[in-house]
Amino acid sequence: MNTASHPFRVANYRAFWLSRLTLTLAQYSMLLIIGWQTYNLARDSGMSVGESAGQLALIGLLQFIPLLLLTPFSGLAADRFDRRNLGRLTILLQLMCGVTLAALTWSDRIDLPVLYTVAVVLGISRAFAGPALAALAPNLVPAAILPNAIALSSIAWQVGMIVGPAVGGVLYEVAPPLPYAAASALFIVSMIALSAVGDVPRGSPRSTDRPIRQIRDGLSYVVRNKMVLGAITLDLFAVFLAGATALFPVYARDILHVGATGLSQLAMAPAVGAALTALWFSFHPLKNNVGPKMLWSVAVFGAATIVFGVSTSMPLSLAMLFIIGAADMFSVYIRQSLIQLHTPDDKRGRVSAVSQMTIGASNEFGDFFSGSLAYLIGPVAAVVAGGAGAIITVAAWAKIFPVLRTTRTFDPPEELLITEPNDPLNETAKRGPES
């Protein structure tokens, strides 16, 4: 029996990782071009910078509404049905979006209503994909190397964020339909890779309650577990306030004057910082003072956002975005490890759904907030105010959730290791890592 000392020694995890990488490449390439087309269509129609930023806000809102409405049910689905099948269905839905956008862009029939509609469909697919894939990952590797697996999964995500926008911007300069065509091909690869994941052990559902009761139980668990609640809501409010990414098209066209190529570089910079941080953690897992370090990383995230907001220099802006990405990845690594290791497997889908809903609120709804604030007070003031808000959030959460200040390791509480006799997590705890 071989010992799995690294996640890549597990065949199911390798297939999952490839699916995650290609899915993220496709998503972020497509999302960047959707934002770029939305902003330029608005500007070319005679809208002001503020009004065009408002259209970006609307794109974010239309992606968030399905997440808000569907996430509790998608979390329950991830706990009751095969998580691989849910993942494949959501990838298929995104593939249909990519093909549609490629065809309409090629025929020069792309317009704002089409982009708004696609934003809604993407929100629906991501509402179901997030909990299913997040809850699947812990079933693929032994618990002892789960933090390494989370870091590697984050690398796939961050590499997708780096290469996706870069390739999308370059391909758009060659021919506007190309980014969507490339994204469609990557969605196909992602679906094939996810199909290669074989049967995986998972805890059996322990509740026979009605679905609404099970959803409520999942939410109740998050509220009762102050560690999980504090980690989730810290990200919610910090990233919600300091979300500068939605305004990248504004900075690329009207502040830094760097065009579509510069837009790709702006999108890449935080992803490079995040990917390098995740790569470090995949080989050097964090072990001590994890709670305080998470708080400090969010404070650095806010401070770098402030500097980016006032910068009119492309090199300085890229440097600050690199720091933003590194600090955010530092926080994500700690937060996701704590949430997964402090949650029983039979609740991971629902807790992951709550986590995704807050991530959606901080990202998509945060885009709406940033775009709306930019419309009201201007893009620079909006970014600076958001960075200051993130720092204030850290100070407040350190007081409201003292467990974040006192948590030293990732080790879950003892009661989470006392599981059903046939629970694979319990067997892993007994016998150590296996492949």
KALINTA-V50210 format. One record per backbone hydrogen bond with DSSP energy under -0.5 kcal/mol. CO is the residue of the C=O (numbers start at 0). NH is the residue of the N-H. Records with the same first field share a line. If there is no record, write none. Layout:
# KALINTA-V50210
CO: NH + NH
This chain:
# KALINTA-V50210
1: 3 + 434
2: 4
5: 8
6: 9
8: 10
9: 13
10: 14
11: 15
12: 16
13: 17
14: 18
15: 19
16: 20
17: 21
18: 22
19: 23
20: 24
21: 25
22: 26
23: 27
24: 28
25: 29
26: 30
27: 31
28: 32
29: 33
30: 34
31: 35
32: 36
33: 37
34: 38
35: 39
36: 40
37: 41
38: 42
39: 43
40: 44
41: 46
42: 45
47: 51
48: 52
49: 53
50: 54
51: 55
52: 56
53: 57
54: 58
55: 59
56: 60
57: 61
58: 62
59: 63
60: 64
61: 65
62: 66
63: 67
64: 68
65: 69
66: 70
69: 72 + 73
70: 74
71: 75
72: 76
73: 77
74: 78
75: 78 + 79
76: 80
81: 85
82: 86
83: 87
84: 88
85: 89
86: 90
87: 91
88: 92
89: 93
90: 94
91: 95
92: 96
93: 97
94: 98
95: 99
96: 100
97: 101
98: 102
99: 103
100: 104
101: 105
102: 106
103: 108 + 109
104: 107
110: 114
111: 115
112: 116
113: 117
114: 118
115: 119
116: 120
117: 121
118: 122
119: 123
120: 124
121: 125
122: 126
123: 127
124: 128
125: 129
126: 130
127: 131
128: 132
129: 133
130: 134
131: 135
132: 136
133: 137
135: 138
136: 139 + 140
141: 144
142: 145
144: 148
145: 149
146: 150
147: 151
148: 152
149: 153
150: 154
151: 155
152: 156
153: 157
154: 158
155: 159
156: 160
157: 161
158: 162
159: 163
160: 164
161: 165
162: 166
163: 167
164: 168
165: 169
166: 170
167: 171
168: 172
169: 173
170: 174
174: 177
176: 179 + 180
177: 181
178: 182
179: 183
180: 184
181: 185
182: 186
183: 187
184: 188
185: 189
186: 190
187: 191
188: 192
189: 193
190: 194
191: 195
192: 195
193: 196
195: 197
209: 213
210: 214
211: 215
212: 216
213: 217
214: 218
215: 219
216: 220
217: 221
218: 222
219: 223
220: 224
221: 228
223: 225
224: 228
225: 229
226: 230
227: 231
228: 232
229: 233
230: 234
231: 235
232: 236
233: 237
234: 238 + 239
235: 239
236: 240
237: 241
239: 242
241: 243
243: 246
244: 247
246: 250
247: 251
248: 252
249: 253 + 254
250: 254 + 255 + 256
251: 257 + 258
257: 261
258: 262
259: 263
260: 264
261: 265
262: 266
263: 267
264: 268
265: 269
266: 270
267: 271
268: 272
269: 273
270: 274
271: 275
272: 276
273: 277
274: 278
275: 279
276: 280
277: 281
278: 282
279: 282 + 283
288: 292
289: 293
290: 294
291: 295
292: 296
293: 297
294: 298
295: 299
296: 300
297: 301
298: 302
299: 303
300: 304
301: 305
302: 306
303: 307
304: 308
305: 309
306: 310
307: 310
311: 313
312: 316
313: 317
314: 318
315: 319
316: 320
317: 321
318: 322
319: 323
320: 324
321: 325
322: 326
323: 327
324: 328
325: 329
326: 330
327: 331
328: 332
329: 333
330: 334
331: 335
332: 336
333: 337
334: 338
335: 339
336: 340
337: 341
339: 342
343: 346 + 347
344: 347 + 348
346: 350
347: 351
348: 352
349: 353
350: 354
351: 355
352: 356
353: 357
354: 358
355: 359
356: 360
357: 361
358: 362
359: 363 + 364
362: 366
363: 367
364: 368
365: 369
366: 370
367: 371
368: 372
369: 373
370: 374
371: 375
372: 376 + 377
373: 377
377: 381
378: 382
379: 383
380: 384
381: 385
382: 386
383: 387
384: 388
385: 389
386: 390
387: 391
388: 392
389: 393
390: 394
391: 395
392: 396
393: 397
394: 398
395: 398 + 399
396: 400
400: 403 + 404
401: 404 + 405
402: 406
406: 290 + 291
407: 289
412: 415
413: 416 + 417
414: 417
416: 418
419: 422
422: 425 + 426
423: 427
424: 428
425: 429
426: 430
427: 431
